[in-house]
Amino acid sequence: MTAVRLALSELKRLAAGRMPRLAILAMALIPTLYAGLYLFANHDPYDKLDQVPAAVVVQDEGTTVTDVSAGGGAGKKTERHFGRDVADQLLDDGGFGWVETSQVDAEAGVRSGRYDAALVIGPTFSADLASAGQFEPQQASLTLLTNDANNYLAGTISDQIVGKVRDSIAEEVGTEAADTFLRGFASIHTNLADAVDGAKQLLGGATRLDDGLADADDGAHTLADGAQQAADGAATLDGKVGTLADAVGRLDDGAGQLASGLGELQSRTKDLPAQTTKLADGAAQVADGNAQVARYGHEAADAAGQVLPTLDGARADAKDAFDGAQDDIRQRIDDRVAAVCADVPADQQEQCEAIAAQVVDEARAGIDEQLGAAQQDVDAALDAQRQDVQSAVTKVEGASTQLDTLADGSRQVADGAATLAGATPQLTAGIGSAADGADRLADGTGQLADATPALVDGVHRLADGTGQVAGGAADLAAGTTKLADGSGELKAGTTELRDGLSQGLGQIPDVDDETREDTASTIGNPVEVKDESLSSAGTYGGGLAPFFLSLATWIGAYVLFLLVRPLSVRALAAGRSGLATALGGWATPAAIGVVQVAAMFAVTKFALDIQPAYGLGTALFLVLVSGTFVAVLQALNVWLGAAGQFLGLVLMLVQLVTAGGTFPWQTIPQPLKAMHQFMPMTYAVEGLRQLLYGGNLATVSRDVTVLVGVLVVALGLTTLAARRQRVWSVTRLQPELVL
């Protein structure tokens, strides 16, 4: 009797009657019911989160925000209601089915289970967000109410949703602050450009003043020379009264030259007061413009400093998240260890706790190391971003200091120009008085020429008067020389002012609106996380499909041996070979397993719409998994009998927690982690993931090799047991335990 005949004989035995046939049908459908119902119930729960009730409470009173970059002195004031914006965002598409209500109703609803979560936006939410702009920073906060007694995962999902809302608010506020900061730069650039134009006009006026004062200096020296000549002539006249007629003639000529020189000087300096007054007005305008530019520089430096607290808040939030994750993982490990030791007999309690303590220490060390490395990566990214922002702030503060120095220098220039404007009327008045005196001197010398005898007594007075005129002319020449030197310094200082303003204008960025908006958006959200998936499960149900298909296959193989005999008694009694007997006992449940897999695969693909990347490969791999599990359970039943059936159930539970079907297998406790590589379901789950999601086929080849090896080993053990069971014993005839 061959293995095929043994299998067919067993199938005939099972199908002999209506109830056995129904039993076979039920066993064939058990894996499909198990996997199909679970995957159907959890196909895509995240797509229906809008049916989860949640409450939002808006108490925000709003605030007034001043846009200092809008121009016009105090800036434009606008009303902002950030809390209302958050609520509208949640009500529009906030993940849950949000309902706006009062705080009392929200708290009562979360406590009673009517709401799974509630978000309370406090009265000062908008004011706190805008407080940094008034240099009275207050951190805005949202209050999230959850109740794990309603649903633990609902609270976890709520944290994620509110976290996304918080990130969106932080990005919006950060972008607005950066935009204000860059608008301040634009205002500074515009005003500084106006200051450069004013400095150029001031330099033009200073140049014209310097040229006019040079001419005035020449005329003053000419006047001094003429006055000295007049004084010399008067002295000669006084010493040579005998030759009075000739001396009076020369005196008359000198007086004419004096009057002509003073007239020319008066003509050249008549516009000097108006020019110096215009110069003083221009310098005052430049000084006022520079003071306004320096004030904008202070505002830009202050706005730049607001970016750093946002990055510091991100660092604190990251640290809190890592600390919370570490505490949560430690608590779960402690709870799991306590649950394991609770089931240990009292005499082994102490030993279990000692082993658990060691395992917990190792697990905590590994977790702390991983979380520490992750936190260092986050801190490094934030440090790099903070260094870039700090560098920008330092440059802005430096530019602000240079603008203060520029404003002080321009004010000194304005004061000097005003002093010059105040002194020029006295200068022109003195020149006019000297010209009048020279005219009178010329008239007097003419009369002296006509009446020489009568002027003998006046010669002495003439000598004294011309001496005074010569002294005044010399003082005038010295004063105009100093004035000319001062105008040269004014021209040099104005040139330096123009060059300094031009250099400062080149250092201040002048960006267009698009570049400013892009830069503000980057500063508000400096880090973008791109999600690149090498393969995708599509839905939550698709992600769990490899685990539950494998588990359903094990359950299907397990229930088969509640009805199917692991070995043919007739074959054993007839002394058939162990291999043929083993294959005959395996073939019947393996064939039913193929039917189980076919039904389960069809429901998964066509009813649940979970589309495998490799359809045929997935179906064949499930057949291999089913055959392997049947061989393992057959070996357990053959060797251990009823105890083997119980051990098959225990083995299913062990594989359920070690296969890594839900959480990564690296997160399970160490005693279970050590068993991960030795469980056949581990390779079943891994292979199905690669085939369903379009992963690495080399990994599938390894999994197939391992499962085939397990299949061969299990059949070998069954063959060995079949050979041994050809000899009947009392224990086999009357087993101690029968299920």
Disulfide bonds with the S-S distance in Angstrom:
Cys341-Cys352 2.33
